[in-house]
Amino acid sequence: MGFRFVAPGNYRKSKASFPVLLMNDGQDYQAIKLEKTLVEAFTNTCIKPFCYVGISCNDNRICEYGTSSTPDFKNRGNKAANYSKFIIEEFIPFLKSAFRLSKKPADWVFCGMSLGGVSAFDIMYNHPTHFNKVGVFSGSFWWRKKEYVKGDKMDRSRIVLDLIKNRGYVTGQKFWFQCGTADETADRNHNGVIDAIDDTMDVIKELKGKGYSYPGDITYLEIDGGKHDLPTWGNAFSAFLKWAFKH
């Protein structure tokens, strides 16, 4: 595993501790044009100075990303618990010792795209003493413990729904979700809404049931014509940063 650390221009001279953005799929840094986006953010007075840490994945991505409580019905994500443990017990302590980063969970944000978004959500939600915010771009919230059964109106096999159900409200946690209307074409319940949007809205509904406000604690960005691809996520990143590190 490798990682990329990017800091604002005043990092070396400043004595302050900086907020942090941790991102899964850091190998896509150039593909989503993050250098340009970060430079713009670092010079935007409406955004708090922060440090970016992108974690690169490898061929184990489908095993390490997912939900730490259980793999999906095809045993994908079977190393997600190990990945979560690594992030919390090894990587974050290393970052705090190697760089001048904030010790406050309110200053730590985790984000990811697709399955990497589910991983970021899972780790953030399970560790509120480490993270207060999460950004999920086109999250793979279809991730399920058993295969979908046609006509299952409750559809409670989606793992993240039970993850939320089994834990109470935690003050201060905030959530940012993005979907595109062209994320996919699948519509398994034939309600006229693509599954990517349906699944995200069901996650939002579950969070609201726990006491999180929408809008408020929860922000949702839907991009007309947005696809399940790097250009769409790259274009949405500025809006995410303005939400995550707003002054």
HELIX and SHEET records of a PDB file:
HELIX    1   1 GLY A   26  ASP A   28  5                                   3    
HELIX    2   2 LEU A   34  PHE A   42  1                                   9    
HELIX    3   3 ARG A   61  GLU A   64  1                                   4    
HELIX    4   4 ALA A   80  PHE A   86  1                                   7    
HELIX    5   5 ILE A   87  PHE A   91  3                                   5    
HELIX    6   6 ILE A   92  ALA A   98  1                                   7    
HELIX    7   7 PRO A  105  ASP A  107  5                                   3    
HELIX    8   8 LEU A  115  ASN A  126  1                                  12    
HELIX    9   9 ILE A  159  LYS A  165  1                                   7    
HELIX   10  10 ASP A  195  GLY A  209  1                                  15    
HELIX   11  11 LEU A  230  ALA A  244  1                                  15    
SHEET    1   A 7 PHE A   3  VAL A   6  0                                        
SHEET    2   A 7 CYS A  51  ILE A  55 -1                                        
SHEET    3   A 7 VAL A  20  MET A  23  1                                        
SHEET    4   A 7 TRP A 108  MET A 113  1                                        
SHEET    5   A 7 LYS A 133  PHE A 137  1                                        
SHEET    6   A 7 LYS A 174  ALA A 182  1                                        
SHEET    7   A 7 ILE A 218  LYS A 227  1                                        
END                                                                             
